[in-house]
Every structure is written in C-alpha cells, then in structure tokens.
C-alpha cells in the first residue's frame, strides 16, 4: 500500500511540475530601463501584435511580438506605432 501511495504522489508531483510555465518571459514581462537595454535583448524592439506596421520607415531588425512585454515597456514607444524601441 505504501508503494502505491508513493507512486501516486510521485506522478502527481511530476504532473504539477509540467504545468509550470516553460518560458520565464511568459511568467512576468520585464520592464527595461531604456531602449538601449531593451535592444540588447530584443534587437528589433517589441511589438504588441503581429499586424502592427512601423510608422518610422525601414527598420534593420524584425521586432519580437509579445503583448505583455510591450505593455511593460509602452513608455518606450515614442512614435506610438505599437512597436517599442524599434531599430
């Protein structure tokens, strides 16, 4: 009986761990100090959704699409086009 209880608890623990977020960026969006810091991690900046078009002209890099990360850094979107720190 004890073996069955241990096996059940082990399976339950493994199942619980598998439900944890796989990517830490999904768990909490990081707020960057400035665009230089953000561009070290995300070269093209951060877009709020994939349908956003850049107003500022041609960019060198494609932005990462992540709504939570964009919302955390919305103050860095100077031209209000939906892409923070594009370059």
DRENPA-3360 file (N, C-alpha, C; in nm, 2 decimals, always signed):
BEGIN
1 = XXXXXXXX = +0.08/-0.12/+0.00/+0.00/+0.00/+0.00/+0.09/+0.13/+0.00 ~ +0.20/+0.12/+0.08/+0.29/+0.24/+0.08/+0.35/+0.26/-0.05 ~ +0.38/+0.16/-0.13/+0.45/+0.17/-0.26/+0.35/+0.24/-0.35 ~ +0.22/+0.20/-0.35/+0.12/+0.26/-0.43/+0.10/+0.41/-0.40 ~ +0.10/+0.44/-0.27/+0.09/+0.58/-0.23/+0.21/+0.67/-0.28 ~ +0.33/+0.61/-0.26/+0.45/+0.68/-0.31/+0.45/+0.71/-0.46 ~ +0.41/+0.60/-0.54/+0.40/+0.62/-0.68/+0.30/+0.72/-0.72 ~ +0.18/+0.72/-0.65/+0.08/+0.82/-0.68/+0.13/+0.96/-0.66;
9 = XXXXXXXX = +0.19/+0.98/-0.54/+0.25/+1.11/-0.51/+0.35/+1.16/-0.61 ~ +0.44/+1.06/-0.65/+0.54/+1.10/-0.75/+0.48/+1.14/-0.88 ~ +0.38/+1.07/-0.93/+0.31/+1.10/-1.05/+0.24/+1.24/-1.04 ~ +0.18/+1.26/-0.93/+0.11/+1.39/-0.90/+0.22/+1.51/-0.90 ~ +0.33/+1.49/-0.84/+0.44/+1.59/-0.84/+0.49/+1.62/-0.98 ~ +0.51/+1.51/-1.06/+0.56/+1.53/-1.20/+0.45/+1.61/-1.28 ~ +0.33/+1.57/-1.26/+0.22/+1.64/-1.34/+0.21/+1.79/-1.30 ~ +0.23/+1.82/-1.17/+0.22/+1.96/-1.13/+0.34/+2.04/-1.18;
17 = XXXXXXXX = +0.46/+1.98/-1.19/+0.57/+2.05/-1.24/+0.56/+2.07/-1.39 ~ +0.49/+1.98/-1.46/+0.47/+2.00/-1.61/+0.38/+2.12/-1.64 ~ +0.30/+2.16/-1.55/+0.21/+2.27/-1.57/+0.27/+2.41/-1.55 ~ +0.39/+2.41/-1.50/+0.46/+2.54/-1.48/+0.50/+2.60/-1.61 ~ +0.51/+2.73/-1.62/+0.54/+2.80/-1.75/+0.68/+2.75/-1.80 ~ +0.69/+2.72/-1.93/+0.81/+2.68/-1.98/+0.91/+2.79/-2.00 ~ +0.86/+2.91/-2.03/+0.95/+3.02/-2.06/+0.93/+3.13/-1.95 ~ +1.04/+3.17/-1.89/+1.03/+3.27/-1.78/+0.97/+3.40/-1.83;
25 = XXXXXXXX = +0.99/+3.43/-1.96/+0.94/+3.56/-2.02/+0.79/+3.56/-2.02 ~ +0.73/+3.44/-2.03/+0.58/+3.43/-2.02/+0.53/+3.45/-1.88 ~ +0.61/+3.42/-1.78/+0.56/+3.43/-1.65/+0.55/+3.58/-1.60 ~ +0.64/+3.66/-1.64/+0.64/+3.80/-1.60/+0.72/+3.88/-1.70 ~ +0.66/+3.99/-1.75/+0.73/+4.07/-1.85/+0.82/+4.16/-1.78 ~ +0.94/+4.17/-1.83/+1.05/+4.25/-1.78/+1.04/+4.40/-1.82 ~ +1.05/+4.49/-1.73/+1.05/+4.63/-1.77/+1.19/+4.68/-1.78 ~ +1.23/+4.73/-1.89/+1.37/+4.77/-1.92/+1.38/+4.92/-1.88;
33 = XXXXXXXX = +1.50/+4.96/-1.84/+1.53/+5.10/-1.80/+1.52/+5.19/-1.92 ~ +1.57/+5.15/-2.04/+1.57/+5.23/-2.16/+1.58/+5.15/-2.28 ~ +1.58/+5.21/-2.40/+1.58/+5.13/-2.52/+1.71/+5.06/-2.55 ~ +1.82/+5.12/-2.50/+1.95/+5.05/-2.52/+1.95/+4.92/-2.45 ~ +1.90/+4.91/-2.33/+1.89/+4.79/-2.25/+1.79/+4.69/-2.32 ~ +1.68/+4.74/-2.37/+1.58/+4.65/-2.43/+1.64/+4.59/-2.56 ~ +1.71/+4.68/-2.64/+1.77/+4.63/-2.77/+1.89/+4.54/-2.75 ~ +1.95/+4.53/-2.63/+2.05/+4.43/-2.61/+1.99/+4.29/-2.61;
41 = XXXXXXXX = +1.86/+4.28/-2.56/+1.79/+4.15/-2.56/+1.71/+4.13/-2.68 ~ +1.64/+4.23/-2.72/+1.55/+4.22/-2.84/+1.59/+4.33/-2.94 ~ +1.67/+4.29/-3.04/+1.73/+4.38/-3.13/+1.63/+4.46/-3.21 ~ +1.52/+4.40/-3.25/+1.42/+4.48/-3.33/+1.32/+4.55/-3.25 ~ +1.33/+4.54/-3.11/+1.23/+4.60/-3.03/+1.12/+4.50/-3.00 ~ +1.01/+4.55/-2.95/+0.89/+4.47/-2.91/+0.76/+4.52/-2.96 ~ +0.69/+4.44/-3.03/+0.56/+4.48/-3.09/+0.45/+4.42/-3.01 ~ +0.33/+4.50/-3.01/+0.22/+4.45/-2.93/+0.14/+4.34/-3.00;
49 = XXXXXXXX = +0.14/+4.34/-3.13/+0.08/+4.23/-3.21/+0.14/+4.22/-3.34 ~ +0.12/+4.11/-3.41/+0.18/+4.08/-3.54/+0.13/+4.17/-3.66 ~ +0.02/+4.23/-3.64/-0.03/+4.31/-3.75/+0.02/+4.46/-3.75 ~ +0.10/+4.49/-3.65/+0.15/+4.63/-3.64/+0.25/+4.66/-3.75 ~ +0.24/+4.78/-3.81/+0.34/+4.83/-3.91/+0.41/+4.95/-3.85 ~ +0.54/+4.95/-3.88/+0.63/+5.06/-3.83/+0.60/+5.19/-3.91 ~ +0.57/+5.30/-3.83/+0.55/+5.43/-3.89/+0.68/+5.50/-3.93 ~ +0.79/+5.47/-3.86/+0.91/+5.54/-3.88/+1.00/+5.51/-4.00;
57 = XXXXXXXX = +0.95/+5.42/-4.08/+1.03/+5.39/-4.20/+1.09/+5.25/-4.19 ~ +1.19/+5.22/-4.27/+1.25/+5.09/-4.28/+1.33/+5.06/-4.15 ~ +1.32/+4.94/-4.10/+1.39/+4.90/-3.98/+1.49/+4.79/-4.02 ~ +1.60/+4.78/-3.94/+1.70/+4.68/-3.97/+1.67/+4.54/-3.92 ~ +1.59/+4.54/-3.81/+1.56/+4.41/-3.74/+1.41/+4.39/-3.73 ~ +1.36/+4.27/-3.72/+1.22/+4.24/-3.70/+1.19/+4.24/-3.55 ~ +1.09/+4.31/-3.51/+1.06/+4.31/-3.36/+0.99/+4.18/-3.31 ~ +1.02/+4.15/-3.19/+0.95/+4.04/-3.12/+0.81/+4.08/-3.09;
65 = XXXXXXXX = +0.71/+3.99/-3.12/+0.57/+4.01/-3.09/+0.54/+3.95/-2.95 ~ +0.51/+4.04/-2.85/+0.48/+3.99/-2.72/+0.40/+4.11/-2.65 ~ +0.27/+4.09/-2.64/+0.18/+4.19/-2.58/+0.22/+4.23/-2.44 ~ +0.25/+4.13/-2.36/+0.28/+4.16/-2.21/+0.41/+4.24/-2.20 ~ +0.51/+4.20/-2.28/+0.64/+4.27/-2.28/+0.62/+4.41/-2.33 ~ +0.54/+4.43/-2.44/+0.51/+4.56/-2.49/+0.44/+4.65/-2.39 ~ +0.34/+4.60/-2.32/+0.27/+4.67/-2.22/+0.36/+4.72/-2.10 ~ +0.46/+4.63/-2.06/+0.55/+4.67/-1.96/+0.65/+4.78/-2.00;
73 = XXXXXXXX = +0.67/+4.79/-2.13/+0.76/+4.89/-2.18/+0.70/+4.99/-2.28 ~ +0.57/+5.02/-2.26/+0.49/+5.10/-2.35/+0.54/+5.25/-2.35 ~ +0.60/+5.29/-2.25/+0.66/+5.43/-2.24/+0.78/+5.45/-2.34 ~ +0.83/+5.34/-2.39/+0.95/+5.35/-2.48/+0.90/+5.35/-2.63 ~ +0.77/+5.35/-2.65/+0.72/+5.36/-2.79/+0.69/+5.51/-2.82 ~ +0.80/+5.58/-2.86/+0.79/+5.72/-2.87/+0.69/+5.77/-2.98 ~ +0.69/+5.69/-3.09/+0.60/+5.73/-3.20/+0.46/+5.67/-3.20 ~ +0.43/+5.60/-3.09/+0.30/+5.53/-3.07/+0.25/+5.45/-3.19;
81 = XXXXXXX = +0.34/+5.37/-3.25/+0.30/+5.29/-3.36/+0.28/+5.14/-3.32 ~ +0.30/+5.11/-3.19/+0.28/+4.97/-3.15/+0.40/+4.89/-3.14 ~ +0.52/+4.96/-3.16/+0.65/+4.89/-3.15/+0.74/+4.97/-3.06 ~ +0.78/+4.91/-2.95/+0.87/+4.98/-2.86/+1.01/+4.96/-2.90 ~ +1.09/+5.07/-2.91/+1.23/+5.06/-2.93/+1.27/+4.99/-3.06 ~ +1.19/+5.02/-3.17/+1.23/+4.96/-3.30/+1.36/+5.02/-3.35 ~ +1.43/+4.93/-3.42/+1.55/+4.98/-3.49/+1.58/+4.90/-3.62;
% end
